Structures are given as C-alpha cells and as structure tokens.
Amino acid sequence: MIKVAFFDAKEYDIQSFTKVAEGNPKVAFKFLETKLTEDTADLAKGFDAVCVFVNDTVSAAVIDKLYEHGVRLIALRCAGYNNVDVAKAYGKIHVVHVPAYSPYAVAEHAAALLLTSVRRIHKAYNRTRDFNFSLNGLTGFDLHGKTAGIIGTGKIGRIFLGICRGFGMNVIAYDAYPAKDSDIEYVPLEELLERSDIISLHCPLTEQTRHMIDADAIARMKKGVVILNTSRGALIDAEALLEGIKARKIGAACLDVYEEEADIFFEDRSGHILNDELLARLLSMPNVIVTSHQAFLTEEALGNIAETTVNNILSCFENDGMCDNELCYRCGNIETCKKERKQRCF
C-alpha cells in the first residue's frame, strides 16, 4: 500500500480523488486541510508520498524535512511547478506533475472572463437582481475584427487562439519556442504588446517570464487594452498593472491568478478584513474582474487530474519506476530531459 499525505484538500479534491482511488486499492490518501509548509511538513511522517497543489510551499527546507520523514515522491496535482525547488529535490525525492488535465477548461474560462468584461455582463447581472434594467454604462465592444495577442502557445494557448479566431479576431502570438509547422503568426513580444487590443497570458512562470508585464511593457500597449491572465500571477507586476489602470492606459484586467494569492485564494475570507491592500485596490476598480484560480475547475478537469496523479504515483513505485510525467532536474530541460534519455532522473 502506497500511503499519500494529501495537503490543502478541498471538498472537490476529496470527491474526485476518492472516486479514482476506489479503483486503485494500492494507493491510500490521507486528506489534510492544511497547506504544506515548513511548519506542517512533519504531518508527512510515515507517508511514502505527498500530493500538493499550487499554493503549497515545497522549498528546500520542506524537501529536507520530507526526505528525513521517508517521503520519496512529490506528486503535484497541477501543471505548474514554480512552487517546488526541483533542484533541491534532485537525488532525494522524485517529482511528478499533471502536464495536461483539460486545456479546454482554462481556455474557455479565459474566454468567459473576456466576454464578461467587454460586454459588462457582471454589472448587468448585479443590476437586474435589484430590478434595475437601465442600459446606461453597459456599452461594450465587438470582438470581431480586434487583434488578440497570445503569449504562450502551448495546449491552452492554442485552444484560446482557436476561440479568438472563432470570434473573427485577428490573432498574433509570441512564444520563446514557437510551434513548428503551424499557421500561427508569431511576432516579437514588443510588436505583440504594441498591436494587440486583447493580451492573454498562457505561459509558465520562470525567472525569464516573471513580471514580463511590467511598467515598460504596459507603456508599449495600446490605450484601452484588455489583459487576461489565467496562468500564473507573477507574470504580471500587480503594482504596475494598478498604475496602468489608474492612468486609463489599461481598459480592463481579467485575472484568475494573483502573485500573492497563496494565503488568500481557495478560502472564504468574506468575514475578514483583506490585508493585501494591492489586491483590495484592484478589486475596487470597476474594470477589473478577479476569479480565485478557478479556471481549471470543471468536472472533466478534476477527473483527469485525479486519474493522472494516481497513475503517476503508481508508476513511480511500481516496476522500473518510470513515469512520463516526472520532472527531471539533471539538466535545464526539466520537462523533457528524462523523456529524451528514457530513464529515471536518479
């Protein structure tokens, strides 16, 4: 029996993982409400693996504690791994992730945010519930004919690109590693910032992409640009974003992620004072929509996440221990190195 400590467990996690685990008696989950941190790492003592999410902290200190307690696998139930010190884990604890669960879920959420914003649907919804049927202040604009700039053309970015084309938009893209043999019009990042009416972020968070949308980037953008972020919060310098909104340079911002979301998102804070003044100021802006990292949250995605995570765990503890979704840290190609060598990282 493979024992797994499941951190930051929510009701929807428990339902989806319990359903999948029932068909895999070799894996047993212990669901814990607390997030994984240096202070809570001792809860993993006696477990073979831990299962973590985007706001769990898997730092060098946490990895040392997990290793001391006998943990030999960190199973991320998400695609991103910027919260894991993969270099520190090398040689001690294997790390796996879920590279794709439902790219449609995230891309469709980005489209939902865009439509809600430009057609003022959220404002109309609140008005009509108070029996206010005035149309004043609800004027939007057509997406047809506008230029959408897609930053990052992985699976999610390409699906969102297709949605934009379906609306009759002109689409341009930037990616450090452009898709080969595609019909995507790639342009330099500076050109994308200058030409786009709508900019949507679909790239991973790395040292190179952190704060790629900063004051200088915003200065290059069109007046009235709409910015969407359903990827990672730290891709955007939130202070620069707020200044761009106040200066009327940014027409709207639709955010499913936020740089300092770890202690805020996924919890009910309605009865508390929000200590994050920057987020509070963003939320006070009439042209800002914030959802709490819910783009992934569909029944299909939750089922795929649970199934892939369980299969990752089984793969790492059975047979030769090979898992296609292991994150390799032997070299700089974290997601592809092992696949090219066709063997475990260590």
N, C-alpha and C positions, 0 to 999 in steps of 0.2 A: 504494500500500500504506500503510495506516494502522498505524503502529508504536505498540504499547501496552506500557508497563512495568507489570507486574502485581506489586504488593507483597504481602507476607505470604501467599505462596502455600502452600496445603496440598495434600496428595495429592488430596483430594476436589475441590478447586477445579480443579486441573490436569486431572483426568479430565473434569469437566463442561464446562469452557471449551474444552478441546482438541476435544471432540466437536462442539460448536457451531461453533467456528472452522473446522473442516474443511469445512463447508458454506458458509463465507464467506471466500473467499480474499483479500478486500480488507483483512482485519484480521489482524495478526500479533502474538501475545503473547510477551513475554519474561518468564518466570516467575521471580520473585525471592523467596527465603525471608525476607529481612529486611523489617521493617516500615518504612513511610515515616516518616521523622523529618527534622529539620533536618540531621542528620549524614549521612543516606542519600539526601537529595534529589538529590545530584549523579549518582546512578545513573540518573536520568531524562533525562540529557542526550542529545539526539539523538532522543528519542521525541516523538510527536505528542500522546500522552495517557498518563495514569496510571490504573490501576484499583486502588481502595483499599477497605478494609473498616473495621469499627467501631473497631478499636484502632490504626489508622494515625493519625498526627498531621498534620493539614493546617492548620497555623497560618498566621498572616500571614507569618512568616519563611520557612516552607516554600513558600508560594504565590509569594513573591518569587523564590525560587530556581528553582522550576518555570518561571515565566514567563521568567526570564533564559535558561533552557535550551531555550526554544522550545515548551514544553508548552502546549497550548491547550484541553485538556479534562481534567477530573477526573471519572472515572466511578466512582461509588460502587456497589458490588455488594451494597447493603443499602438499607433504607428510611430509617433514621435518618441525620442529617447533623450532629449536635451536635459532631462532631469536626472539622468544616470551618468555617473562617472565611469564610462566604459573602459577607459584606460586603467583605472584603479582595479576594476573587476578582472582584468586580464590575468590569467593564470590561477585565479581563485574561484570565481563564480561565473558560470555561463549566463548570458543574457539573450533572451528571445523577445520578439515583438510581433505585432499583428500588422503587417505591411498594408493590407487592404481588407476592409470589412464591408463597407458599402460606400464607394466613392460617390454614388448617386445621392446618398443621404446628405453629404456635406455640400455637394454642388447644388442640389435642389434647395438647401437651406440658404445658401448664398443668394440664389435667385429670389427666394421668398423675401429675404431682407431687402434686396434691391427694389422689388415691386412694392413692398410695404412702404419703403421710404419715398420713392419718387411719385407714388400715387396717394400718399398720405392716408393709407388705409388704417393705420393705428389711431390717427387723430379722428377719422370718421367713425370708427368703432366706438371710441370713448364718447363722442358727441351723441350718437344716436341712442346710446344706452340712457342718456339724460333727456331723450326726446328732442334733441336739438338737430334739426335736419337742414341747417344752413350749409351752403357750399362755400361760403367765404373762407379764404385761406387754404383751400384744399386743391388748388390748381397744381397739377403735376406736369410731366413732360413725356413725350413719346420716347420709347427706347429705340424704335425703328430709325435707322439712319445714324444713330450715335456710334461713337468709337469706344469699344471696350478694350482695355489693356489688361492682359492676363499675365501675372508674374508667377511663373512656375507652371510647367506643362506636364506634370505627372498625370496620373489617372484622374484625380479630382479636377485639376486644371483643364484637362482636355474635355471632360464632360461639361464643365461650366462653359467652356468655349463653345461647345455644340449648342448649349441652351441659348447663348447670346446670338449665335447665328440664326437660331430658330426665330428669334425676335426681329431678325432683319438688321442686326447690328454689324458694323464693320469691326473685325477683331484683329488685334495685333498682340504679340506676345514677346516676353523676354524670359530666357532660361539660360543659366550658365552652361547647361548641357542640352542643347536643342534636340528635339525628337528627330531622328533620321527618317528620310523618305516620307515626310508629312507635307500637308498642304498649308501648314501654319505659317503665317507671315511673321517671322522673327525680326525684331528690331533691337538696337541698343537700348538699355534701360533709360538713358536720358531722353531718347526720342519717344519712348512709350509714355514717360511722365508728361512730356510736352503735348502729345497728340490726343491723349485719352480723355473722354468725358466721364468714364467709369473705370476705376482701377480696382482689380480684385487680386488678393494675395493668396497663393496656393503653393508656397514653397516651404521647405523645412527651416527650422531655426538653427543657424550655425553662427560661428563667430563672424563669418563674412556677411550674413544676412541680418544680424542683429541691428535694429534701428535703421534698416535700409530706407524706411520712410521717416526722414528727419526733416529739420527745418530747410536744409538745402534742397532736398527732394521736393518738398511742398512748394518751395519758391518756383520750381520749374513747371508746376502743374497749371492747368487751365483754371481760371476763376470759375467756381461753381462745381468743381469736380466732386464726384461721389466715390468714396473709398470704402471697400468691403474687406473685412479680414475674418476668415473662418479657419485660419491656420494656427499661428502662434502669436500671442500678444506682443512679445518683444520684437516682432518685425517692425512695429511702429513705435516711435518715440512719442509717448502719450502727451507729454508736455508740449511738444512741437505741434501735435495734432490739435490740441486745445487752442493754441495760439492761432493756428490756421483757421479754425472755426470762428474764433472771435474776430479775426481780421476779415471775415467774409470771403476768404480765399477758397475754403472747403465748403461746398454746398451741402454735403451730408456725409455722415460716417455711420457705417453699419458694422458693429463689432460683436462677434460671437466669442472673442477671446480678449484678454487684457493682461498686460505684463505682470501686474501684481495680483493676479486672480487667486493665487494658491490659498489664501486664508479667507476668501470671500465667496467665490463661486461654489456651487453644489450644496450650499447650506441656506437655510431660511434665516435671513438677517432682518426680517421685517420689523421685529420688535426691538431693534438695536440702533444706536447711532452709528453711521458709517464713518469709520476713522480715516478711510482713504479719501482725502479731500480732492485729489485729482479726479478720481472716478466719480465722486459726488458732483463735481463741476461739469464733467462730461454728461452725466445723466440729466443735469438740469438744462442742457441745451436742447432746443426744440427740434433740431435737425440731426440728433444722434439717437440711434437705436442700439441698445445693448441686450443681447441674449447671453445666458450664462453657460457658455460652452456646450450647447445642446445640439449643434449641427449633426453630430453622429447619432443622435438619439432616435432611431427608428427600430421597429421590431426586427426587421431584416438585419440591420447592423448589429444589434445586440446578440442575436442568434449566431451570426458569423464570428463575432468577437469571442464568444464563449467557446464555440466549437474549435476555432483555430488555436485559442490559448490552451485548451485541454490537449489537443493534438501536439502542440509544441512541447508541453510538459512530458507527455508520454514518449515522444521521440527522443528527448534528451536523457531519459532514464532507462530506455529500453534499447536492446540490440547494440548497435555501434555508437549510439548517442548522437547520430547525425540529425540535424534539424535545419530545414531550408530557411527557417526564419531566425536563425541565430545571428546576432550582431557580432561581427568579428573585429577585433581591435589589434590584430597583429600588425596591420599596416593602416594606411589612411582610408582605404576603401571599406568603410565599416559594414555596409550592407552587401557588398559584392565579393569581397576577398575570399571568404570561405567557399562561396559557390564556384569561384574560378579554380580554387585549389582542390575542391571536392573532398574536404576533410574537416574535422573539428578544428576549432581555433587552438585548443590546447588539450 
